[in-house]
Amino acid sequence: MKKNVKRMMALAAAGILAAGALTGCGGGADTAKTEGAAASGEKKTLKVAMECAYAPYNWTQPDDSNGAVPISGSNEYAYGYDVMMAKKICEELGYDLEIVRLDWDSLIPAVTTGQADCVIAGQSITSERLQAVDFTVPYYYASIVTLVKKGSKYENAKSVADLAGATCTSQQSTIWYNTCLPQIQDANILAATANAPDMLMSLNADKCDLVVTDQPTGKGALIAYPDFKLIEFGGGENDFQVTDEDINIGISLKKGNTELKEAIDSVLSKMTKEDFSKMMDEAISVQPLVN
């Protein structure tokens, strides 16, 4: 559910500097070609970049329990909704899967510089991102929620207006921070956190009154933090005002990689919103309490 709002093209250029960290990860962004696989008879490897720190979409764990996949260049494993989706895509298309762990702001540069084939990491399909990369059809549809601690003066809020004056934060380079928090009247908006776990820890440590995130992240947080309460305003004028591009989550690829895009789309187009929700619920049920 994340949305970069600054330095998109600069980050793409800066990604070249990060390429060294990925040199042991195999070929470039054109490795997963359907025609190439058929012609050569060789099984291709789909290199998928993600944070591995954004439960329930993706996280890091010490073993391969529940079907987790090794993280390239480490002795750790990745799992979560994004990994489950990557596994399904690879199974359907006959590819091997390689997970590349990168910081959030390095994900799109990794695709644009050819160091990963695609990003599956809870990215919103925004017009700004589409200037740098192509996207598949959505693989999830998210909605916005608010997290507070039980007993908070905001726990019975029925609308965004009821959050007036709250001290709040969210993760950097997301619509939660850049689009939603400014809609809270007289909000005391703290500096953005580096990642979702830090965002949740800020609320748990009483550094803020509330955080804004998406529904899967919020549901997952309730497992890790039983003292949290999730608030949904149900859409409409009482809710945070966001667009379809903010909540449609897609897989990003290098511009012009039409063959891979069409191959992945062929898998996603066979799935329904109910399929997505069932898979997400499964991810939430097995996510680690501390990511």
C-alpha positions in Angstrom: 0.0 0.0 0.0 3.0 2.2 -0.4 3.4 5.2 -2.6 6.7 7.0 -3.3 6.1 10.7 -3.7 9.6 12.1 -4.2 12.7 11.5 -6.2 11.4 8.6 -8.3 13.6 9.2 -11.2 16.6 10.2 -9.0 16.2 6.9 -7.2 16.2 5.0 -10.4 19.6 6.5 -11.2 20.9 6.0 -7.7 19.9 2.3 -8.0 23.0 1.8 -10.2 25.1 2.4 -7.2 23.3 -0.4 -5.4 23.8 -2.9 -8.2 26.9 -4.3 -6.5 24.8 -5.7 -3.7 23.0 -7.8 -6.2 25.8 -9.1 -8.4 25.5 -12.6 -7.0 21.8 -12.9 -7.7 22.0 -14.0 -11.4 20.9 -12.4 -14.6 19.0 -9.2 -15.3 15.4 -8.3 -15.7 14.9 -10.3 -18.9 15.8 -13.7 -17.4 12.2 -14.8 -17.1 11.1 -15.0 -20.7 8.4 -17.4 -21.7 9.6 -17.9 -25.3 13.2 -18.2 -24.1 12.3 -20.9 -21.7 10.4 -22.8 -24.4 13.2 -22.4 -26.9 16.1 -23.4 -24.7 14.3 -26.0 -22.6 16.0 -24.5 -19.5 14.1 -23.5 -16.5 14.3 -19.8 -15.9 14.7 -18.0 -12.6 12.3 -15.2 -11.6 14.2 -12.7 -9.4 11.7 -11.0 -7.1 12.7 -8.0 -5.0 10.9 -7.1 -1.7 11.7 -5.7 1.7 11.2 -8.9 3.7 10.2 -6.5 6.5 6.5 -5.7 5.8 4.3 -8.3 7.4 1.9 -9.6 6.4 3.0 -8.9 2.8 6.5 -10.1 3.4 8.8 -10.8 6.2 12.1 -12.5 7.3 12.2 -15.7 9.3 15.1 -18.0 10.4 13.8 -21.2 8.7 11.7 -22.6 5.8 8.6 -23.3 7.9 5.2 -22.8 6.2 6.9 -22.9 2.8 9.3 -19.9 3.2 11.8 -19.3 0.5 15.6 -18.6 1.0 16.7 -15.0 0.7 19.5 -14.6 -1.8 22.9 -14.1 -0.3 21.8 -14.8 3.3 21.0 -17.7 5.6 17.5 -16.4 6.2 14.1 -17.0 4.6 11.2 -14.9 3.3 7.5 -15.5 3.6 4.2 -13.7 3.6 1.6 -12.8 1.0 4.1 -11.6 -1.5 6.2 -14.7 -1.3 3.0 -16.9 -1.6 2.0 -15.0 -4.7 5.5 -15.2 -6.2 5.5 -19.0 -5.6 2.2 -19.4 -7.3 3.3 -17.3 -10.3 6.5 -19.4 -10.6 4.6 -22.7 -10.3 2.1 -21.7 -13.0 4.8 -20.4 -15.4 7.4 -23.1 -14.7 10.1 -20.7 -13.2 12.4 -21.1 -10.3 12.1 -18.4 -7.7 14.8 -16.2 -6.2 14.0 -13.6 -3.5 16.1 -10.5 -3.3 15.9 -8.4 -0.1 16.2 -4.7 -0.5 15.2 -1.5 1.3 11.9 0.0 0.1 13.5 2.9 -1.8 15.8 0.6 -3.6 13.1 -1.6 -5.1 12.2 0.3 -8.2 15.8 1.1 -9.0 16.5 -2.6 -8.9 13.9 -3.2 -11.6 14.9 -0.2 -13.7 18.6 -1.2 -13.7 18.0 -4.8 -14.4 19.0 -6.2 -11.1 15.6 -7.8 -10.4 12.9 -9.1 -12.8 10.0 -7.6 -10.8 9.0 -6.2 -7.4 6.3 -7.9 -5.4 6.1 -5.8 -2.3 2.7 -4.2 -1.7 3.2 -1.4 -4.2 0.3 0.8 -5.2 -0.2 1.2 -9.0 0.3 5.0 -9.1 0.6 7.3 -12.1 4.0 8.5 -10.6 5.4 5.0 -10.4 4.1 4.2 -13.9 6.5 6.9 -15.2 9.4 4.7 -14.1 8.1 1.1 -14.4 5.3 -1.0 -15.8 2.7 -2.8 -13.6 0.7 -6.0 -13.9 -3.0 -6.1 -13.1 -3.6 -5.9 -9.4 -2.7 -8.8 -7.2 -4.5 -7.3 -4.1 -6.9 -4.5 -3.3 -6.1 -2.7 0.0 -8.1 -0.3 2.1 -7.0 2.3 4.7 -7.3 1.7 8.5 -6.3 3.5 11.6 -4.5 1.8 14.6 -4.8 3.2 18.1 -4.1 1.6 21.5 -7.0 0.4 23.6 -8.1 3.0 26.0 -7.0 5.8 23.7 -9.2 8.9 23.5 -9.5 8.1 19.8 -10.5 4.5 20.1 -14.2 5.3 19.4 -13.6 7.5 16.5 -16.2 7.2 13.7 -14.6 9.4 11.1 -11.4 11.1 10.2 -12.8 14.3 11.7 -12.8 12.5 15.1 -9.0 12.1 14.9 -8.5 15.9 15.1 -5.4 17.0 17.1 -3.9 13.5 17.2 -0.1 12.9 17.3 0.5 10.5 14.5 3.0 8.9 12.1 3.3 6.3 9.4 5.9 4.8 7.1 8.0 7.0 4.8 7.2 7.2 1.1 3.6 5.8 1.6 0.2 7.2 0.9 -0.5 6.6 4.6 2.0 9.3 5.5 1.9 11.7 2.6 -1.8 11.5 1.7 -3.8 10.3 4.7 -2.2 12.0 7.8 -2.5 15.5 6.3 -6.2 15.0 6.2 -6.4 14.9 10.0 -7.3 18.3 11.2 -4.6 20.0 13.5 -2.6 16.8 13.5 0.8 16.7 15.0 2.6 14.7 12.3 5.8 13.2 13.5 8.7 12.2 11.3 8.0 9.2 9.1 9.3 5.8 10.2 11.7 3.9 8.1 9.5 0.8 7.8 6.2 -0.8 9.0 7.7 -2.5 12.1 9.1 0.8 13.3 5.7 2.5 12.7 4.0 -0.1 14.9 6.7 0.1 17.6 6.2 3.9 17.7 2.5 3.4 18.6 3.3 0.6 21.1 5.8 2.8 22.8 3.3 5.7 23.1 5.3 8.0 20.9 2.1 8.8 19.0 -1.7 8.4 19.4 -2.3 6.6 16.2 -0.8 5.3 12.9 -2.5 5.0 9.6 -1.8 1.9 7.4 -3.6 -0.6 5.2 -6.0 -3.3 6.3 -3.6 -6.3 6.0 -0.9 -4.6 7.9 -3.4 -3.5 10.5 -4.9 -7.0 10.9 -1.4 -8.4 11.3 -0.5 -5.8 13.9 -3.4 -7.0 16.1 -1.7 -10.4 16.4 1.6 -8.9 17.4 0.2 -6.2 19.6 -3.0 -7.3 21.3 -3.4 -3.9 22.9 -4.0 -2.3 19.5 -7.4 -1.5 18.2 -8.2 -1.3 14.4 -10.6 1.4 13.3 -12.2 1.4 9.8 -14.4 4.3 8.7 -16.2 2.4 5.9 -15.4 4.6 3.0 -17.3 7.6 1.9 -17.0 11.2 3.1 -16.1 10.1 6.7 -13.0 8.2 5.6 -9.6 9.1 4.3 -10.0 10.2 0.7 -7.8 8.1 -1.6 -8.0 7.0 -5.2 -8.2 3.6 -6.9 -4.5 4.0 -7.8 -3.7 4.3 -4.1 -5.3 1.0 -3.1 -4.8 -1.2 -6.2 -1.6 -3.2 -5.5 0.5 -4.5 -8.4 3.7 -6.1 -9.4 6.2 -3.7 -11.0 8.5 -4.6 -13.9 11.0 -2.9 -16.1 9.4 -0.8 -18.8 9.0 -2.7 -22.0 9.2 -6.2 -20.4 5.9 -7.0 -22.1 6.5 -10.7 -22.3 6.9 -11.1 -18.5 4.1 -8.7 -17.8 1.7 -10.7 -20.0 2.9 -14.0 -18.5 2.2 -12.8 -14.9 -1.1 -11.2 -15.9 -2.2 -14.5 -17.3 -1.8 -16.0 -13.8 -3.4 -13.1 -11.9 -6.3 -12.8 -14.2 -7.4 -16.3 -13.2 -7.7 -15.3 -9.6 -10.5 -13.5 -7.8 -10.6 -11.0 -5.0 -11.8 -13.8 -2.8 -8.7 -15.8 -3.8 -6.5 -12.8 -2.8 -8.3 -12.4 0.5 -8.0 -16.1 1.4 -4.3 -16.0 0.7 -3.8 -12.8 2.7 -5.7 -14.3 5.7 -3.4 -17.3 5.5 -0.4 -15.1 5.5 -1.7 -13.1 8.5 -2.3 -16.4 10.4 1.3 -17.5 10.2 3.2 -14.2 10.4 5.8 -13.8 13.1 4.9 -11.7 16.2 8.1 -9.7 15.7 9.2 -9.0 12.2 
